[in-house]
Amino acid sequence: MAFFTSEYECKLDTKGRIVLPAKIKANLPEVSTNELVIRRGFEPNLILYPMVEYKKMHHKISSLSEFNPEQRKLKRTFFRSITQVELDNANRINVPRQMLAHARIGKEALLIGTGSYIEMWNPEVFDRHMINDADEYSALAQKFLDG
């Protein structure tokens, strides 16, 4: 099982490639060390899954009914929003241009470990999606983690 934490400032080259930090690379499951799936996030960000974690999500989505209009719509939107990538010998992944545009990522990206997957953000956009108030952070922790 993958376990990603922390945040990492990264730069993209002119071809849209980003080098995965060594700590992220070290936490990739051995069974899918070079294979990742990128998904457009619900916010203006990207989600990077190791293949083993993506397969869990894939199973859930693909088991939805093709006869239910809402489930069909979810499946269509989900599968349209993903792409499979591989790490090259320099530990880089090539992020498709349309995905970078979705996340408003230019030359710099922020990678955030969130447990079993990694979020990729434009650093300026990320700040608007963070909890900056200690009381709000405490209240949410209590709401979702206490009891």
Secondary structure, 3 states (H helix, E strand, C coil): CCCECCEEEEEECCCCEEECCHHHHHCCCHHHCCEEEEEECCCCCEEEEEHHHHHHHHHHHHCCCCCCHHHHHHHHHHHHCEEEEECCCCCEEECCHHHHHHCCCCCEEEEEECECCEEEECHHHHHCCCCCCHHHHHHHHHHHHCC
